[in-house]
Amino acid sequence: MTVPLRIPEYYFSLIDPSNPQDPLRRQVVPTRFEDLRDAGEDKDPQAETNYSVTPRLVHRYKNRVAFLVTDLCPMYCRHCFRRRFTGKLEGPASEKEIEIAADYIKAHPEVREILLTGGDLLTLSDARLERMIRIFRDRRPDLVMRICTRTPASFPQRITEDLISVFRRNCTAPYYLMTQFNHPRELTPQAVAAVARFVDAGIPAMNQTVLLHGVNDDADVLEELFNRLVASRIKPYYLFQGDLVTGTAHFRVPLEKGFELEQELRRRLSGLAMPVYAVDLPQGGGKVPLSHWYLQGRDADGSWLFSTPDGQVRRYPDSMTS
């Protein structure tokens, strides 16, 4: 259940060759720990196969679907949760597979959003990407599209004006750019400029960070990352607890430490810079937020008791209603 080794020259240049524990190196260079299996791990921890209406289309939540555009990536992350699919060299979805998925979405108006994911859709050529988008837009011009990609972090040179023009020409409904920056050193001038091309084209950017042992499980590192994301016009959206995917136990941070980090970050960050700490529950349970419990209970007069981020207690009386 491993994924191939592939590191773009650009990302390789960011790694400190003198440090075997470099946080960028840990994300992309395989180790023997990938051959181990921990209790509770699974090759498909989100049970996507159970929710797949076609081999490429996953319909787990009522109002959105995920389309696996391709299994190819510019760079293969060692913590990848979709190891059952990613890097298997099946390549991009065929036009027939895209047509079938688009027909399904047309027949299900409750679907409001599509996540274009994989793999990484930006490994497609501009022409092939545009053809896919047009097929979905023809069926559902109102469909919100999420562009789920690690390319701005791994290979920002791919983000050209020609690429952005593909989205400009096919903009009957909003796009959202969903990036994955896991460490401040990934936010290079080139990466920030790549995201800026999307933002300047009217496509908001949101980031999904994965909490990774030895990479970013440190309050100072995460504080710097999230503040720099905001300064780069990228909204910190999620901080994900590691999925229970086979071969990734060495990356997972204990939940107790995750809660401590979440609590500390709430003391340090603004609401704009603070992402939602969340976990995708096993067996297809879906995403749930993880948080220090600020609600402490109720007092004798019925007021709610809350702890503040710095540990004090405050009362919140309910309004009187008839």
N, C-alpha and C positions, 0 to 999 in steps of 0.2 A: 504493500500500500504506500509506496514512496512515490515521489514526483521527480521528474528529470532535473538535471542540473543545468541551469541557464542563467547567466548573469550578463547583462549588457555592459559594454566597456565603460559607459558613463557611470553606472552604479558601482562597478568594480573600483573605479577611481576614488570613490568616497570612503572606501574601507581602509582602515589603518592596518597595513601589512605587519606591523610589529606587535599587534595585539590580537592573540588568538580568541579573546573574548569580546572583541569589538562588537557593539550592538547591531551594527549593520551586517557584519559578517555572519553573526548568529542567525539572522533571518534568511540567508540565502545559501549558505554552505552546509551540506548535509553532514550529519554525525551518526555514530553507531546507535545513538538513542532512538533514531527513527525505526530501528528494527525491533524495538521493545513494545509490548502491549500492556497497558495498564487496565485495571479493573474498570468496567463500565464503558470502555472505549468501543467505538464502532466505526466501520468504514463509511457509514452514512448516518452521522449522529443526528441530523435534522430530519431523517426519514423522508428525504425528498423523493425517493423512488416510489414511496407509497402515495405521494401526492402528484405524481407525474401523469398528466393526461396525454402527453406524447413523450417520446424519449428526450425532447428538448424543452418542454413546457411544464413548469411546476406551478400548480395552483393550490397553495397551502392556506392562504388567507383569502377571505371572500372577495375583497375589493382590489386585489393586486395579484399579478403573476410574475414569475421569473422565467425569462427565456435564455437558455444556454446557447449563446451565439456561437461559441467555439470553445474547444478545450485548450487552446494555445494561449500562452502568455509571453510577453517580452522577457519576463523574469519569473522563476518559480519560487514562491515563498515556502520555506520549510514548515510553516505553521498552517498551510492551506487546509481549510475544512472540507473542501470538495475534492479530496484526493481520489475518490472513487471515479472521478470524471476528468479532472484537470491533467493535462500532459499525457493523455493516452494516444495522442496523434491521430484522432479521428477527424480533426480539422473543423472548418466552419460548417454551420448548418446549410443544408442544400436549399435551393429555392422552393422545392416542394415542401420541405419541413417548415419553412417560414410561412408559406401559404396556408398550410394546415393549422399552424398556431394562430395566424391572423384570423382565419375563419372561426376558430374556437372563440377568440376574444370578441369577434363581432356578434356571435351568438350568445354571449354572456355580458350584457350591458352593466351588470354589477361590478365588473372589473373596470376600475378607474385608472390604474397605473400598471406599467410594465417595467420590470427591472431587466435591462439588457446587460447580461452578465456572462459568466463562463467559468474559466478562461477570461479573456479580456477582448472585448469587442474591437478595441483599437488596434488589434493585430490585423484586422481586415483592411484591404485597400479602400481608398475613398470611394471608388466606384461601387464596390461590393457592399460597403456600409450603406451608401445612399440607396441602393436598390432594396436592401432589407428594410430600411426605415420607410421608404415609400410604400412598400407592401402593407406594413402595419398602418400607416397613415391613410392609405386608400380605404381600408376596412373601418378604421376608427380614427377619424381626424381629431377627436376630442381626447385621445389617450395620452395621459401624462407619461413621459419616458424618463427613467432614471438611467444615466450613463454610468455604470458601475465599472471603475477602472483604477488600476494601480499605475498606469502608464505615466502620469505626471511625476510620480516619485521614482519610477524605474527607468524611464526612457522619454524624458520631456521633449526631446527633439522631434518626436512623432507629432506633437501638437502644432500643426502649421495653420496658416490662414486658409489654405485650401480645405483642410479638414473642418475648420469652423464653418466654412461656407456650406458644407454638406448640411449642417444643422440649421443654418440660417435659411436655406432654400426649402426646408421641410418643417416649418415651425407653425403648424396649425394648432398646437397645444404646447404647454410648457415642457422644457427639459430641465432636469436637475443633474448636476455633476456630483457623483458620489466617489470621493477619493479615499485613499488609505495611506496616510502618513503616520508612522509609528514612532518616529524619533525626530528630534529637532534637526539633526544633521541631514535629514532627507529634504528639508525645506531649503534647498539651495536657490540662488537667484534664477537658475534655469527652470527649476520646478515651479517657483512662484510665478514666473513669467508665463509658463505653460497654462497654469490655472487662470491667470489673468485674461488670457485670450477668450476663454469660455465666459468669464464674468463680464468682460467688456461687450460680449455678444448678447448679454441679457440672460445668461444661464447661471443661476446661483450655484455655488459650490458648497458642499457639505462633506465633512470628513468622518470616517469610521475607523477609529484606532482599535487595534487588538492589544489587550493587556498581555505582555509577554515577559516571562521570567528572564532576567539577564539582559533585557532590551530596554524596557521602559517602566519596570515595576518600582518606581522611585518618584516621590512627590515632586522633587525639584525638576526632574526630567519632564514629567507630564505637565507641570505648571508652565515650563518654558515652551513646550510643544503647543499647548492650547492657546497661550497668549500670542505666539507667533502665527498660528493659524488665523486667529482673528485679525491680526495686523496684515495678513495676506489676503483678506477678504474670503476666508474659508471658515464656515461655521462648524465648530466641533459638535458633532451630532451624536455619535455613540462612542463609548468606551466599552468594548466587548470583552467579557470573560471568555477565555479560551474554550472552544467547543471540545467535546469528548470524542475527538477523531483519532483513530488508531495511529500511533507513532508520534504523538505530540505532547505526551505527559511532561516532558522536560521543559516545555514552554508554559505550562499552565501555572498560574499564580493561585495559591490557596485563597479561598473565598474570604477567610478572616482578614488576610492582608489586603484583599481588594476592598473590603468594607472600610478598613482603616485609611486606605488611599482616597477613597471617595469622600470620606468625612473630612480629611485634611484638605483636599482640593476645594471643597465647598467653603472652607475658611479663607482660601487664598484667591479664588477666582470669582469674576463677575458671572452673572447669569448667562451672559452672552458667550463667555469662554468655557462654561461648564457643560460637558456632554452628559448624556444619560448613561450611567453605568448599567449594563444590561447583560443578560445571558440568554442564549437560545437553548431552551430546555430540551433534554433528550427525548427520543421517540416522537419527534415532531410536535413537541409541546408549545413551540412558538416563543417569541421574545417576551421577556418580562423584565421590568426595571429592578435593579438591585440598589438598595440605598440604606444608609444608616437610618434607623427609625427615629424620627424627630417627635412623633406623637407618643406621649408618655402616659396618656390616660385622661381621666376626668376627675374634677374635684367635687366636693359635696354639693355645690350649687349648680353643677352640670356644666361648668366651663371646661373647655378642652385645655389640656396641659401639653406644652411643647417645649423641647429643649432647643436652645439656639445653637448655631454652629460652634460657638465657643463654650458650650456646656452649661449655660444658664437656663433657667426655666421661666416661661412666660405663659400667662393665661389668656385664652381666647374665648370670651363669652359668646354663646349663640344668640342671634337676634330672637326676640320674642315674636312668635307667630300665632295667629288665632286659628 
